[in-house]
Amino acid sequence: MMHDTDTLAATKAAVRSGGFLADMARRLRRDPVTLVAGGVLVAIGLAALLAPWIAPADPNQTSIVNRLRPPGTPGHLLGTDELGRDLLSRVIWGGRLTLFMGFAPVVVATLVGGFLGILAGFAGGRVNSAIMRTMDVFYAFPSVLLAVAISGALGGGMINGLFALILVFIPPIARVAESVTLQVRTQPYVEAAAATGASATRIVVGHVLKNVAGPILVYASSLISISIVIASGLSFLGLGVSPPDAEWGLMLSSLRQSVYVAPLNAVIPGAMIFLTSLCFNTMTDGLRHALNVKE
């Protein structure tokens, strides 16, 4: 009871001092690590968005004479790859496909998995059993293995890779959505709404959805870094983005044979994957703490 009173007092204090969003912004400002991670992600995103204007060269223009130039070569700040293509340009352009392969599957999986999880949690009974047992079948396999199996069975390619990632992320999101919906469904305000004769749709939209959306979105944001890594892995194995498109996983695959000749060049795409995934994980942790009013 004392814990609930403290939480209520903290919530009221947040509202009096400018609202929940203002309080969350203040928490983020006190977290320099999250701010730095966010700044790095903004820079990567802007670079990818502005690639046609800021890339110093055509990312697909080859030059056998200039192949595997080291970083710092005049005209090639990050050097060149095995076909003489400018690495800086390919890293900038590669951010587009890499970020797309990170965001798109998570967004679609959140919509589908969130809907299935909320439906299962609110309806209960046989509906819950049918949906969640189906999710358990997919959830039983490791994410990477399942993505490779689905993409390989479909024949590879970016579209099939996206489809594989969507199927991989729907089950865990559905489980989180079902779990938080079960908790919200038993709250007094939901039972009161049902007692007044409100329809199930109105209860879900007006009371359940707005209370479960936060945990679902925070969890979904933590999957973006995983999506980037798995998507890059699919491209590395030849099951994702196809040449000559620039994508960090594909770049890492094409440069792996040059690791002993030009190690710095080969490390650059992998370093970008690592940095982006690390920043997304850091941002997710920061947002989770900022959204927790109890802290």
C-alpha positions in Angstrom: 0.0 0.0 0.0 2.9 2.4 0.8 4.5 1.4 -2.5 1.4 2.4 -4.4 1.1 5.6 -2.5 4.7 6.5 -3.4 4.1 5.7 -7.0 0.9 7.8 -7.1 2.8 10.7 -5.5 5.6 10.5 -8.0 3.1 10.5 -10.8 1.3 13.6 -9.5 4.6 15.3 -9.0 5.5 14.6 -12.6 2.2 16.1 -13.8 2.6 19.2 -11.7 6.1 19.8 -12.9 5.2 19.8 -16.6 3.7 16.4 -17.4 5.1 13.0 -17.9 6.9 13.8 -21.2 8.6 16.7 -19.6 9.7 14.5 -16.7 11.0 11.9 -19.1 12.9 14.5 -20.9 14.6 15.6 -17.7 15.5 12.1 -16.9 17.1 11.7 -20.3 19.0 14.9 -19.9 20.6 13.5 -16.8 21.7 10.4 -18.7 24.7 11.5 -20.8 25.4 8.0 -22.1 21.9 7.7 -23.6 22.2 11.2 -25.1 25.5 10.3 -26.7 24.1 7.1 -28.1 21.1 9.0 -29.4 23.3 11.6 -31.0 25.3 8.9 -32.8 22.1 7.3 -34.1 20.8 10.6 -35.3 24.1 11.2 -37.2 24.0 7.7 -38.7 20.4 8.2 -39.7 21.0 11.6 -41.2 24.0 10.4 -43.2 21.9 7.5 -44.6 19.0 9.8 -45.4 21.3 12.4 -47.1 23.5 9.8 -48.9 22.8 11.1 -52.4 24.1 14.5 -51.4 26.9 13.8 -49.0 28.5 10.6 -50.4 31.8 11.6 -52.0 31.5 9.1 -54.9 29.3 6.6 -56.6 29.1 3.6 -54.3 29.0 1.1 -57.2 31.8 2.6 -59.3 34.6 0.1 -59.5 38.3 0.7 -60.2 40.6 -2.3 -60.3 43.6 0.0 -60.2 42.5 1.5 -56.8 41.4 -1.8 -55.1 42.0 -2.2 -51.4 43.5 1.3 -50.8 44.1 1.9 -47.1 42.1 4.4 -45.1 43.5 7.9 -45.5 44.2 7.6 -49.2 43.7 10.9 -50.9 40.1 10.9 -52.3 39.2 7.8 -50.3 39.0 8.7 -46.6 38.1 5.1 -45.5 40.0 3.4 -48.4 38.5 1.2 -51.0 37.1 -2.3 -51.2 38.1 -5.4 -53.2 36.7 -3.8 -56.4 38.1 -0.4 -55.8 34.8 1.1 -54.7 35.0 4.0 -52.2 34.3 2.6 -48.8 33.0 5.8 -47.2 30.4 6.1 -49.9 29.4 2.5 -49.5 29.2 2.8 -45.7 27.0 5.9 -46.1 24.7 4.3 -48.6 24.8 0.9 -46.8 23.3 2.6 -43.7 20.1 3.0 -45.7 19.5 -0.7 -46.3 20.9 -1.7 -42.9 18.6 0.6 -40.9 15.7 -0.3 -43.1 16.3 -4.0 -42.4 16.5 -3.2 -38.7 13.4 -1.1 -38.5 10.9 -2.5 -41.0 10.6 -6.0 -39.6 10.3 -4.8 -36.0 7.6 -2.3 -37.0 5.5 -4.9 -38.9 6.1 -7.5 -36.2 5.0 -5.0 -33.5 1.7 -4.4 -35.2 1.0 -8.0 -35.9 2.4 -9.5 -32.7 0.9 -6.7 -30.6 -2.5 -7.3 -32.0 -2.3 -11.1 -31.5 -0.9 -10.7 -28.0 -3.6 -8.2 -26.9 -6.3 -10.4 -28.5 -5.0 -13.5 -26.7 -4.6 -11.7 -23.4 -8.0 -10.0 -23.4 -10.1 -12.8 -24.9 -8.5 -15.6 -22.9 -9.7 -19.2 -23.0 -9.4 -21.1 -26.3 -8.5 -18.0 -28.2 -5.5 -17.5 -25.9 -4.5 -21.1 -26.2 -4.7 -21.2 -30.0 -2.7 -18.0 -30.5 0.0 -18.5 -27.8 0.6 -22.2 -28.6 1.1 -21.3 -32.2 3.6 -18.6 -31.1 5.4 -21.1 -28.9 6.1 -23.3 -32.0 8.1 -20.4 -33.5 9.5 -19.2 -30.2 11.1 -22.7 -29.5 13.7 -22.1 -32.2 16.7 -19.7 -31.8 16.1 -16.4 -33.6 19.1 -16.7 -35.9 18.5 -20.3 -36.8 14.9 -19.6 -37.5 15.7 -16.6 -39.7 18.3 -18.5 -41.7 16.0 -21.5 -42.1 13.0 -19.4 -43.3 15.1 -17.2 -45.6 17.0 -20.2 -47.0 13.7 -22.0 -47.7 12.3 -19.0 -49.5 15.4 -18.5 -51.6 17.1 -15.6 -50.1 16.8 -12.0 -51.2 15.9 -8.8 -49.3 12.1 -9.3 -49.4 12.4 -12.9 -48.2 14.9 -11.8 -45.6 12.4 -9.2 -44.3 9.6 -11.8 -44.2 11.9 -14.1 -42.2 12.7 -11.4 -39.7 9.0 -10.5 -39.3 8.2 -14.1 -38.5 11.1 -14.3 -36.0 10.0 -11.2 -34.1 6.2 -11.7 -34.0 6.2 -14.5 -31.3 8.3 -12.6 -28.6 6.3 -9.4 -29.1 3.1 -11.4 -28.9 4.2 -12.9 -25.6 5.0 -9.6 -24.1 1.7 -8.1 -25.3 -0.2 -11.0 -23.9 1.5 -10.8 -20.6 0.9 -7.1 -20.0 -2.7 -7.4 -21.3 -3.4 -10.1 -18.7 -2.2 -7.7 -16.0 -4.2 -4.7 -17.3 -7.4 -6.8 -17.9 -7.8 -7.4 -14.1 -7.4 -3.7 -13.2 -10.5 -2.1 -11.5 -11.0 0.5 -14.3 -11.3 -2.2 -16.9 -13.7 -4.2 -14.8 -15.7 -1.0 -14.2 -15.9 -0.3 -17.9 -17.1 -3.8 -18.5 -19.7 -3.4 -15.8 -21.1 -0.3 -17.5 -21.8 -2.3 -20.6 -19.0 -1.0 -22.7 -18.2 -3.1 -25.7 -15.0 -5.2 -25.9 -13.6 -3.1 -28.7 -14.2 0.1 -26.7 -12.6 -1.3 -23.6 -9.5 -2.5 -25.6 -9.1 0.8 -27.4 -10.0 3.1 -24.6 -8.4 1.4 -21.6 -6.2 -1.6 -22.5 -4.3 -0.3 -25.5 -3.0 2.9 -24.0 -1.7 1.0 -20.9 0.0 -1.8 -22.7 1.5 0.2 -25.6 4.4 1.6 -23.5 5.8 -1.8 -22.4 5.3 -3.3 -25.9 7.1 -0.4 -27.7 10.0 -0.4 -25.2 10.5 -4.1 -25.8 10.1 -3.7 -29.5 12.8 -1.0 -29.6 15.2 -3.5 -28.0 14.7 -5.8 -31.0 16.0 -3.2 -33.5 19.6 -3.9 -32.7 18.9 -7.7 -32.9 17.2 -7.2 -36.3 20.2 -5.3 -37.6 22.6 -8.0 -36.5 20.5 -10.9 -37.9 19.7 -9.0 -41.2 23.5 -8.3 -41.6 24.1 -12.0 -40.9 21.7 -13.0 -43.6 23.4 -10.8 -46.1 26.8 -12.1 -45.0 25.5 -15.6 -45.7 24.1 -14.6 -49.1 20.5 -14.8 -47.9 19.7 -11.1 -47.6 20.6 -8.1 -49.7 22.1 -9.0 -53.0 25.1 -7.4 -54.8 25.9 -4.8 -55.9 23.7 -3.0 -53.3 25.6 -1.5 -50.4 24.7 -3.1 -47.1 27.0 -3.5 -44.1 26.6 -7.2 -43.8 27.1 -7.8 -47.5 30.2 -5.5 -47.4 31.6 -7.5 -44.5 31.1 -10.7 -46.5 32.8 -9.4 -49.6 35.7 -8.0 -47.6 36.3 -11.0 -45.5 38.7 -12.5 -48.0 40.8 -9.4 -47.8 41.2 -9.4 -44.0 44.9 -10.4 -44.2 45.7 -8.0 -46.9 43.7 -4.9 -45.8 42.5 -5.6 -42.2 41.3 -2.1 -41.5 39.1 -2.0 -44.6 37.6 -5.3 -43.7 36.8 -4.1 -40.1 34.9 -1.0 -41.1 31.5 -2.5 -42.0 31.6 -4.8 -38.9 32.5 -1.8 -36.7 29.5 0.1 -38.1 27.2 -2.9 -37.3 28.6 -3.1 -33.8 28.4 0.7 -33.1 24.8 1.0 -34.4 23.6 -2.1 -32.4 25.4 -0.9 -29.3 23.8 2.6 -29.5 20.3 1.1 -30.0 20.8 -1.1 -26.9 22.0 1.9 -24.9 19.0 4.0 -26.1 16.6 1.3 -25.2 18.0 1.0 -21.7 17.9 4.8 -21.3 14.3 5.0 -22.5 13.3 2.1 -20.2 14.6 4.0 -17.1 13.2 7.3 -18.3 9.7 5.8 -18.7 9.8 4.3 -15.2 8.1 6.8 -13.0 8.9 4.7 -9.9 12.6 5.3 -10.2 
